[in-house]
Amino acid sequence: MCQITSICKYVQTYNSANEVSIETEEGENDEELEISKSLNEDMMSNIPSLPPWDERLLIGEFSSSLNFLLKLTNENSSDIIPTIDTIAALSYIEPVQAWCPILNESYMSSFLHQFKLQYHLSLLHDTFLLGNGTFLAGLESVFFKNENKIGVELGGKWPPRLFDLNLALRSIMLETITEDELFAFDVTGAREQRNPNAFDALNFLQLHYNAQYPLNLVITPNIQLKYNRVFTFLIQLFRVTTVSKRIYNALKANNARFKTNTLNKLYRYRFQFDQFLRALQGYVYDTVISETWHMFMEQVQDLNIKTKSNSTGYVSVIMQPQMFKSYHEHILDRILYQCFLKQSQQRIFKILQPILQDVLDFASIIDIYYYSGNREEHELIAKCERVFDDFQNHVWQFVNVLKLLEEKGSGRLGNILNSTNNEFRDLYGKHEAKKGLDVFVKDLLTRIDLNTYYENTNK
């Protein structure tokens, strides 16, 4: 043990570049001291020595080249000496440019395979974009519990209790979404909603997705904010279309309470509501979300395959996390533009919103009539006619705005992207605009007013 201690002290002293000395501890006798000195002398004589480093080994290739150039300069050589910019370009920039695509491809490969980026994107589509039918049915069962009431209701109270609402929404996640632990509903704004018949009554409902590193590099908080803007609108549209269906069920279940003439009018009003909502819903889900998301998934799939034929176009641009994040935002911006949800389109959406509010008001009138026990049909018809007239007037205004947008060229997504200096506008015009996805306003206008019914009605 004495020998081991001495060796350790010696190594520590040698590493600190001090003179080697062996300290004695109290109680050590002369014999132990002699042994220590003997060990010290033996180690000093057996210390391995390394030859000094050759200075050439301490100089890198760049330093050697620079010294050579400086030497030529001092010797007034007539040889051409490259500038610092040339040296930097050849020694640093070009090697980095050669390696960056390889590194980016490796990085994106880890996103796609190790971290299953495509799978997480599908989860976002199933929830935020209501792509999962079971998830959507679960939301309907939460907010339309009462079969005898047309409008939204949760537990007979409004605003709903946060505990009950959280519990119901959490159960939906557990039953319908595989990775339910990654999602959470935020309903803190529910207490501020006082009118269950208001168009924005369900705007408090927000979704949060726990994107863990490194997925949070391409699914950022700003991207989730855009997803929630689309989600809020889809919930609004889903609620109004559900109410329209329940109006029909309520009228059918109470045929005996109405005169034939009254019932026919109510059915006709409800049919007009349903025709508009089917056109709007088909446009949003088929043209806006389905087509746009399908194109997005095609590019992600191309990244997954990474064949030589896909080395140009979108794939070459988004083959790095930062650009993929920008492309992800670009896809959501396209959805927002086509749904008139961007800040610059607020005036257009404010013309669409009263149309949907009219349907909710009509349902509220029917609900009140059933629950009040009132038998005065002329009052019911008068109120319903007033709402229906407002509805037709609002649709007429919306159709005229769409026609104006189409005439000015603002109904083409390519023109909108060009006006906003979008970095993907050239690729969009080259690949997707040619597939008929560009004229979104014309698509919606054709669905709503193919036979110019609303235009002729208000002349």
C-alpha positions as CSV (number, residue, x, y, z in Angstrom):
1,M,0.0,0.0,0.0
2,C,2.9,2.3,0.8
3,Q,4.3,1.7,-2.7
4,I,1.0,2.4,-4.4
5,T,0.6,5.6,-2.5
6,S,4.0,6.8,-3.4
7,I,3.5,6.0,-7.1
8,C,0.2,7.9,-7.1
9,K,1.8,11.0,-5.5
10,Y,4.7,10.8,-7.9
11,V,2.3,10.7,-11.0
12,Q,0.4,13.6,-9.7
13,T,3.5,15.7,-9.1
14,Y,4.9,14.7,-12.5
15,N,1.7,15.7,-14.3
16,S,1.9,19.1,-12.6
17,A,5.4,19.7,-13.9
18,N,6.9,20.2,-10.4
19,E,9.9,18.6,-8.8
20,V,9.2,15.2,-7.6
21,S,9.4,14.9,-3.8
22,I,8.1,12.3,-1.5
23,E,6.5,13.6,1.6
24,T,6.7,11.7,4.8
25,E,3.9,11.2,7.1
26,E,4.1,11.1,10.9
27,G,4.9,7.7,12.2
28,E,7.0,6.6,9.3
29,N,10.3,5.0,10.4
30,D,13.7,5.3,8.7
31,E,13.2,2.0,6.9
32,E,10.0,3.1,5.2
33,L,11.7,6.4,4.2
34,E,14.5,4.6,2.6
35,I,12.1,2.4,0.6
36,S,10.3,5.5,-0.6
37,K,13.5,7.1,-1.8
38,S,14.5,3.9,-3.5
39,L,11.2,3.8,-5.3
40,N,11.5,7.4,-6.3
41,E,15.0,6.9,-7.8
42,D,13.8,3.8,-9.7
43,M,10.8,5.6,-11.2
44,M,12.9,8.6,-12.2
45,S,15.3,6.3,-14.1
46,N,12.5,4.4,-15.8
47,I,10.3,7.4,-16.9
48,P,9.4,6.9,-20.6
49,S,10.4,9.8,-22.7
50,L,8.7,10.9,-25.9
51,P,10.6,12.5,-28.8
52,P,9.7,16.2,-29.4
53,W,6.9,16.9,-31.9
54,D,7.9,17.8,-35.4
55,E,6.7,21.4,-36.0
56,R,5.4,20.4,-39.4
57,L,2.8,18.2,-37.6
58,L,1.4,21.2,-35.7
59,I,0.7,23.1,-38.9
60,G,-2.5,22.4,-40.8
61,E,-2.9,22.2,-44.6
62,F,-4.5,25.7,-44.7
63,S,-1.7,27.2,-42.6
64,S,0.9,25.6,-44.7
65,S,-0.7,27.0,-47.9
66,L,-1.0,30.4,-46.4
67,N,2.7,30.5,-45.2
68,F,3.7,29.4,-48.7
69,L,1.8,32.3,-50.3
70,L,3.2,34.7,-47.8
71,K,6.7,33.4,-48.6
72,L,6.1,34.0,-52.3
73,T,4.9,37.5,-51.6
74,N,8.0,38.3,-49.6
75,E,10.2,37.0,-52.3
76,N,8.5,39.2,-54.9
77,S,7.6,36.2,-57.0
78,S,5.9,36.7,-60.3
79,D,3.6,33.7,-59.7
80,I,-0.2,34.6,-59.5
81,I,-1.3,34.7,-55.8
82,P,-5.0,34.0,-55.2
83,T,-7.0,36.5,-53.1
84,I,-8.4,35.7,-49.7
85,D,-11.9,35.4,-51.2
86,T,-10.6,32.7,-53.5
87,I,-8.8,30.9,-50.7
88,A,-12.0,31.0,-48.6
89,A,-14.1,29.8,-51.5
90,L,-11.8,26.8,-52.3
91,S,-10.9,25.9,-48.7
92,Y,-14.2,26.4,-46.9
93,I,-17.3,27.3,-49.0
94,E,-17.0,24.7,-51.8
95,P,-16.4,21.8,-49.3
96,V,-19.3,23.0,-47.2
97,Q,-21.6,23.2,-50.2
98,A,-20.6,19.7,-51.2
99,W,-21.2,18.3,-47.7
100,C,-24.4,20.2,-46.8
101,P,-26.8,18.2,-49.2
102,I,-25.5,15.0,-47.8
103,L,-25.9,16.1,-44.2
104,N,-29.4,17.5,-44.9
105,E,-30.4,14.3,-46.5
106,S,-29.1,12.3,-43.6
107,Y,-30.9,14.6,-41.2
108,M,-34.2,14.4,-43.0
109,S,-33.8,10.6,-43.2
110,S,-33.6,10.4,-39.4
111,F,-36.8,12.6,-39.2
112,L,-38.7,10.3,-41.6
113,H,-37.5,6.9,-40.4
114,Q,-36.2,7.2,-36.8
115,F,-38.7,9.8,-35.6
116,K,-41.6,8.8,-37.9
117,L,-42.4,12.3,-39.2
118,Q,-45.0,11.1,-41.7
119,Y,-46.9,9.3,-38.9
120,H,-47.0,12.4,-36.7
121,L,-48.2,14.5,-39.6
122,S,-51.0,11.9,-40.1
123,L,-52.0,12.4,-36.4
124,L,-52.2,16.2,-36.9
125,H,-54.4,15.6,-40.0
126,D,-56.7,13.2,-38.0
127,T,-57.2,15.7,-35.2
128,F,-56.7,19.3,-36.2
129,L,-58.1,18.8,-39.7
130,L,-60.9,16.4,-38.5
131,G,-59.6,13.6,-40.8
132,N,-60.6,10.9,-38.3
133,G,-64.3,10.1,-38.5
134,T,-64.4,8.4,-35.1
135,F,-62.8,11.4,-33.5
136,L,-65.4,13.7,-35.2
137,A,-68.3,11.4,-34.1
138,G,-66.9,11.6,-30.5
139,L,-67.1,15.4,-30.6
140,E,-70.7,15.3,-31.8
141,S,-71.6,13.0,-28.9
142,V,-70.1,15.5,-26.5
143,F,-71.7,18.7,-27.7
144,F,-75.0,17.3,-28.9
145,K,-76.0,15.0,-26.1
146,N,-79.7,15.9,-25.9
147,E,-81.6,14.2,-28.8
148,N,-84.6,16.4,-28.2
149,K,-82.7,19.7,-28.6
150,I,-81.4,20.9,-32.0
151,G,-78.7,23.2,-30.8
152,V,-75.4,22.6,-28.9
153,E,-75.7,21.4,-25.3
154,L,-73.5,19.8,-22.8
155,G,-75.0,18.4,-19.6
156,G,-77.9,20.8,-19.7
157,K,-75.7,23.8,-18.7
158,W,-74.0,26.6,-20.5
159,P,-71.2,27.5,-20.2
160,P,-70.2,23.9,-19.4
161,R,-68.4,22.9,-16.4
162,L,-64.6,22.7,-17.1
163,F,-64.2,19.4,-15.2
164,D,-67.0,17.6,-17.1
165,L,-65.9,19.0,-20.4
166,N,-62.2,18.0,-19.9
167,L,-63.3,14.5,-18.8
168,A,-65.5,14.1,-21.9
169,L,-62.9,15.3,-24.3
170,R,-60.2,13.2,-22.7
171,S,-62.3,10.1,-23.1
172,I,-62.6,10.9,-26.9
173,M,-58.8,11.0,-27.2
174,L,-58.4,7.7,-25.3
175,E,-60.9,6.0,-27.5
176,T,-60.1,7.4,-31.0
177,I,-56.4,8.4,-31.1
178,T,-53.5,6.0,-30.8
179,E,-51.0,8.4,-29.4
180,D,-53.5,10.1,-27.1
181,E,-50.8,11.2,-24.6
182,L,-49.4,13.6,-27.2
183,F,-52.6,15.6,-27.4
184,A,-54.5,17.7,-24.9
185,F,-57.6,19.9,-25.2
186,D,-57.5,23.5,-23.8
187,V,-61.0,24.7,-22.7
188,T,-60.0,27.5,-20.4
189,G,-62.0,30.0,-22.5
190,A,-65.3,28.1,-22.0
191,R,-66.4,30.3,-19.1
192,E,-66.4,33.4,-21.4
193,Q,-69.0,31.9,-23.7
194,R,-72.4,32.9,-22.5
195,N,-74.6,32.3,-25.6
196,P,-74.8,28.7,-26.8
197,N,-76.5,29.8,-30.0
198,A,-73.7,32.2,-31.0
199,F,-71.6,31.3,-34.0
200,D,-68.4,31.5,-31.9
201,A,-69.8,29.4,-29.0
202,L,-67.2,26.7,-29.5
203,N,-64.3,28.9,-30.3
204,F,-62.8,28.2,-26.9
205,L,-62.0,24.6,-27.9
206,Q,-58.2,24.4,-28.7
207,L,-55.9,21.5,-29.3
208,H,-52.3,21.2,-28.2
209,Y,-49.8,18.7,-29.6
210,N,-46.8,17.8,-27.6
211,A,-44.1,17.8,-30.3
212,Q,-40.9,16.6,-28.6
213,Y,-37.4,17.2,-29.8
214,P,-36.4,17.1,-32.7
215,L,-40.0,17.1,-34.1
216,N,-40.5,20.5,-32.6
217,L,-38.2,21.8,-35.2
218,V,-40.7,21.1,-37.9
219,I,-43.9,21.3,-35.8
220,T,-43.4,24.6,-34.1
221,P,-45.8,26.6,-31.9
222,N,-46.5,28.9,-34.8
223,I,-47.5,25.9,-37.0
224,Q,-49.7,24.6,-34.2
225,L,-51.3,28.1,-34.0
226,K,-52.2,27.8,-37.7
227,Y,-53.5,24.3,-37.2
228,N,-55.8,25.6,-34.4
229,R,-57.2,28.4,-36.6
230,V,-58.2,25.8,-39.2
231,F,-59.5,23.5,-36.4
232,T,-61.7,26.3,-35.0
233,F,-63.3,27.0,-38.4
234,L,-63.9,23.3,-39.1
235,I,-65.6,22.9,-35.7
236,Q,-67.8,25.9,-36.5
237,L,-68.7,24.4,-39.9
238,F,-69.3,21.0,-38.4
239,R,-71.5,22.4,-35.7
240,V,-73.7,24.3,-38.3
241,T,-74.0,21.3,-40.6
242,T,-75.0,19.1,-37.6
243,V,-77.6,21.6,-36.6
244,S,-79.1,21.6,-40.1
245,K,-79.4,17.8,-40.0
246,R,-81.1,17.9,-36.6
247,I,-83.6,20.5,-37.9
248,Y,-84.8,17.9,-40.4
249,N,-85.0,15.2,-37.7
250,A,-87.0,17.5,-35.4
251,L,-89.4,18.5,-38.1
252,K,-89.9,14.9,-39.1
253,A,-90.6,13.9,-35.5
254,N,-93.2,16.6,-35.0
255,N,-95.1,16.4,-38.3
256,A,-98.4,16.2,-36.4
257,R,-97.9,19.5,-34.6
258,F,-97.9,21.6,-37.9
259,K,-100.3,22.3,-40.6
260,T,-99.3,21.1,-44.1
261,N,-98.6,24.5,-45.4
262,T,-96.4,25.5,-42.4
263,L,-94.5,22.2,-42.6
264,N,-93.8,22.6,-46.3
265,K,-92.4,26.1,-45.8
266,L,-90.1,24.9,-42.9
267,Y,-88.9,22.0,-45.0
268,R,-88.1,24.3,-47.9
269,Y,-86.2,26.7,-45.7
270,R,-84.2,23.9,-44.2
271,F,-83.5,22.5,-47.7
272,Q,-82.0,25.8,-48.8
273,F,-79.8,25.8,-45.7
274,D,-78.7,22.3,-46.4
275,Q,-77.9,22.9,-50.0
276,F,-75.6,25.8,-49.2
277,L,-73.9,24.0,-46.3
278,R,-73.3,20.9,-48.5
279,A,-71.6,23.0,-51.1
280,L,-69.5,24.8,-48.6
281,Q,-68.6,21.7,-46.7
282,G,-67.7,19.8,-49.9
283,Y,-65.5,22.7,-51.0
284,V,-63.7,22.9,-47.7
285,Y,-63.1,19.1,-47.3
286,D,-62.6,18.1,-50.9
287,T,-60.9,21.0,-52.6
288,V,-59.1,22.8,-49.7
289,I,-58.1,20.1,-47.2
290,S,-58.1,16.9,-49.1
291,E,-56.3,18.1,-52.3
292,T,-53.8,20.3,-50.5
293,W,-53.0,17.6,-47.9
294,H,-52.7,15.0,-50.7
295,M,-50.1,17.1,-52.5
296,F,-48.2,17.6,-49.2
297,M,-48.1,13.9,-48.5
298,E,-46.9,13.2,-52.0
299,Q,-43.9,15.4,-51.3
300,V,-43.2,13.7,-48.0
301,Q,-43.5,10.3,-49.6
302,D,-41.0,11.5,-52.3
303,L,-38.6,12.5,-49.4
304,N,-39.1,9.0,-48.0
305,I,-38.2,7.3,-51.3
306,K,-35.4,9.7,-52.3
307,T,-35.0,8.4,-55.8
308,K,-32.9,10.1,-58.4
309,S,-35.9,11.1,-60.4
310,N,-37.1,13.2,-57.4
311,S,-33.9,15.1,-57.0
312,T,-35.5,18.2,-58.6
313,G,-38.6,20.3,-57.7
314,Y,-40.0,20.3,-54.2
315,V,-37.8,17.5,-52.9
316,S,-34.5,19.3,-53.6
317,V,-35.8,22.4,-51.8
318,I,-37.3,20.8,-48.7
319,M,-34.5,18.3,-48.1
320,Q,-33.5,20.1,-44.9
321,P,-35.4,20.6,-41.6
322,Q,-35.6,24.4,-41.8
323,M,-37.0,24.4,-45.3
324,F,-39.4,21.6,-44.5
325,K,-40.7,23.6,-41.6
326,S,-41.3,26.6,-44.0
327,Y,-43.0,24.3,-46.5
328,H,-45.2,22.9,-43.7
329,E,-46.3,26.5,-42.9
330,H,-46.8,27.1,-46.6
331,I,-49.3,24.2,-46.8
332,L,-51.2,25.6,-43.8
333,D,-51.2,29.1,-45.3
334,R,-52.7,27.7,-48.5
335,I,-55.5,26.1,-46.4
336,L,-56.1,29.4,-44.5
337,Y,-56.2,31.4,-47.7
338,Q,-58.7,29.1,-49.4
339,C,-60.9,29.2,-46.3
340,F,-60.7,33.0,-46.0
341,L,-59.1,32.8,-42.6
342,K,-56.0,35.0,-43.1
343,Q,-55.9,38.4,-41.5
344,S,-56.1,40.1,-44.9
345,Q,-59.3,38.2,-45.7
346,Q,-61.3,39.1,-42.5
347,R,-63.8,41.2,-44.5
348,I,-64.6,38.2,-46.7
349,F,-65.1,35.9,-43.7
350,K,-67.3,38.5,-42.0
351,I,-69.6,38.2,-45.0
352,L,-69.6,34.3,-44.7
353,Q,-70.2,34.3,-40.9
354,P,-73.8,35.7,-40.9
355,I,-74.9,33.0,-43.3
356,L,-73.9,30.3,-40.8
357,Q,-75.3,32.3,-37.9
358,D,-78.7,32.4,-39.8
359,V,-78.9,28.6,-39.7
360,L,-78.2,28.6,-35.9
361,D,-80.9,31.3,-35.4
362,F,-83.4,29.3,-37.4
363,A,-82.6,26.2,-35.2
364,S,-83.0,28.3,-32.0
365,I,-86.5,29.5,-33.1
366,I,-87.6,25.9,-33.7
367,D,-86.1,24.8,-30.4
368,I,-87.9,27.6,-28.5
369,Y,-91.2,26.8,-30.2
370,Y,-91.0,23.1,-29.2
371,Y,-90.1,23.7,-25.6
372,S,-92.4,26.6,-25.0
373,G,-95.5,24.7,-25.9
374,N,-96.6,27.6,-28.1
375,R,-99.1,26.7,-30.8
376,E,-99.2,30.0,-32.6
377,E,-97.8,28.9,-36.0
378,H,-98.1,32.3,-37.7
379,E,-95.6,33.7,-35.2
380,L,-93.2,30.8,-35.9
381,I,-93.6,31.3,-39.7
382,A,-93.0,35.0,-39.4
383,K,-89.8,34.6,-37.5
384,C,-88.6,31.8,-39.8
385,E,-89.3,33.8,-42.9
386,R,-87.4,36.7,-41.5
387,V,-84.4,34.6,-40.8
388,F,-84.6,32.9,-44.2
389,D,-84.8,36.3,-46.0
390,D,-81.7,37.3,-44.2
391,F,-80.0,34.1,-45.1
392,Q,-80.8,34.6,-48.9
393,N,-79.6,38.2,-48.7
394,H,-76.3,37.2,-47.0
395,V,-75.7,34.4,-49.5
396,W,-76.3,36.8,-52.3
397,Q,-73.7,39.2,-50.9
398,F,-71.2,36.4,-50.5
399,V,-71.7,35.2,-54.1
400,N,-71.2,38.8,-55.3
401,V,-68.0,39.1,-53.3
402,L,-66.7,35.8,-54.8
403,K,-67.5,37.0,-58.3
404,L,-65.6,40.2,-57.6
405,L,-62.6,38.3,-56.4
406,E,-62.7,36.1,-59.5
407,E,-62.8,39.1,-61.8
408,K,-59.9,40.8,-60.1
409,G,-57.8,37.6,-60.1
410,S,-57.7,37.3,-56.3
411,G,-59.5,34.0,-56.6
412,R,-56.3,32.3,-57.9
413,L,-54.0,31.0,-55.2
414,G,-51.0,31.5,-57.5
415,N,-51.7,35.2,-57.7
416,I,-52.1,35.4,-53.9
417,L,-48.7,33.7,-53.4
418,N,-47.1,36.0,-55.9
419,S,-48.4,39.1,-54.1
420,T,-47.1,37.9,-50.7
421,N,-43.6,37.0,-52.0
422,N,-44.0,33.4,-50.9
423,E,-40.8,31.5,-51.3
424,F,-42.6,28.5,-52.8
425,R,-44.6,30.4,-55.4
426,D,-42.5,29.4,-58.3
427,L,-42.6,25.7,-57.4
428,Y,-46.4,26.0,-56.8
429,G,-46.9,27.5,-60.3
430,K,-44.7,24.9,-61.9
431,H,-46.2,21.8,-60.3
432,E,-49.6,22.3,-58.6
433,A,-51.3,25.2,-60.4
434,K,-51.3,23.2,-63.6
435,K,-53.4,20.5,-61.9
436,G,-56.5,22.7,-61.6
437,L,-56.0,23.5,-57.9
438,D,-55.4,27.2,-58.4
439,V,-58.9,28.6,-59.1
440,F,-60.4,28.0,-55.6
441,V,-62.9,30.8,-55.7
442,K,-64.3,29.6,-59.0
443,D,-64.7,26.2,-57.5
444,L,-66.6,27.5,-54.5
445,L,-68.7,29.8,-56.7
446,T,-69.7,26.9,-59.0
447,R,-70.7,24.8,-56.0
448,I,-72.9,27.5,-54.4
449,D,-74.5,29.2,-57.4
450,L,-74.2,27.0,-60.4
451,N,-77.6,28.0,-61.8
452,T,-77.3,31.6,-60.7
453,Y,-80.2,31.1,-58.3
454,Y,-79.1,33.6,-55.7
455,E,-78.3,36.2,-58.4
456,N,-81.7,36.0,-59.9
457,T,-83.5,35.9,-56.6
458,N,-82.3,39.3,-55.5
459,K,-82.8,41.2,-58.8
